[in-house]
Amino acid sequence: MALALAVLVAAIASPSLWALTFVHILCGLLWTGIDLFMGFVMGPILRQVSPPARRAVACRLMPKMLFLMPTLAVMTGTAGWYLAGRVGFLALPWPQFAWVAGALVIITILTVQGLGVLLPINLKVYFELRKPQPDGARIGRLMRFYVYGVGFQGLLQIAIIVIMARFGTGL
C-alpha cells in the first residue's frame, strides 16, 4: 500500500503526463474491475456455497480487500484530479465542464460510499466471522445492505466509464 501511494506521489510530482495517466487508468481499471467481479461474479458464487466455505473464503479475502480497494479508490480519484488539472479539464467552459462536474460527483459518491459505508460493513462482517460462533442473522442483515450498496456502486462505475470514454474521445 505504501509503495502504491509512493508511485502516486511520484506520478504527481513528475512532469510526465504519461505517468499520471497510467496511474489513473490502471487504478481505475483495477478498482472498477475488482468491484464488478466481486459483486457480480464472486457474490452469487459465494451465496451458493456452504456457510463454512463462505466463511473461509471471506476470512482470507477480506483483509486483503480492506487494504486494496480503499487504496485503489484514493489513487484513482487523486490521480484523476491532478490529471484533469494538467490537461485543462478543470478550466473548461460550460457545458463541457458538466462532464467534469459529473465525474467529480460520481467519484465523490463512490469514494464516500466505499470508505464510509461499505468498508465499515466489511469490517463488521469480518469481525463477526472471526468469532467462534458468528451471528448468521447479523451477517445476513449486513450483507443484504452491502449488496444494494455494491449494486449502486456498479451502476456508478459504469456511468464513470461512460464519462471517461467521453473524455478520451474529446469533449
C-alpha positions, 0 to 999 in steps of 0.5 A, a space after each residue: 500500500 505504501 509503495 502504491 501511494 509512493 508511485 502516486 506521489 511520484 506520478 504527481 510530482 513528475 512532469 510526465 503526463 504519461 505517468 499520471 495517466 497510467 496511474 489513473 487508468 490502471 487504478 481505475 481499471 483495477 478498482 472498477 474491475 475488482 468491484 464488478 467481479 466481486 459483486 457480480 461474479 464472486 457474490 452469487 458464487 459465494 451465496 451458493 456455497 456452504 456457510 463454512 466455505 463462505 466463511 473461509 473464503 471471506 476470512 482470507 479475502 477480506 483483509 486483503 480487500 480492506 487494504 486494496 480497494 480503499 487504496 485503489 479508490 484514493 489513487 484513482 480519484 487523486 490521480 484523476 484530479 491532478 490529471 484533469 488539472 494538467 490537461 485543462 479539464 478543470 478550466 473548461 467552459 460550460 457545458 463541457 465542464 458538466 462532464 467534469 462536474 459529473 465525474 467529480 460527483 460520481 467519484 465523490 459518491 463512490 469514494 464516500 460510499 466505499 470508505 464510509 459505508 461499505 468498508 465499515 460493513 466489511 469490517 463488521 462482517 469480518 469481525 463477526 466471522 472471526 468469532 467462534 460462533 458468528 451471528 448468521 442473522 447479523 451477517 445476513 442483515 449486513 450483507 443484504 445492505 452491502 449488496 444494494 450498496 455494491 449494486 449502486 456502486 456498479 451502476 456508478 462505475 459504469 456511468 464513470 466509464 461512460 464519462 471517461 470514454 467521453 473524455 478520451 474521445 474529446 469533449 
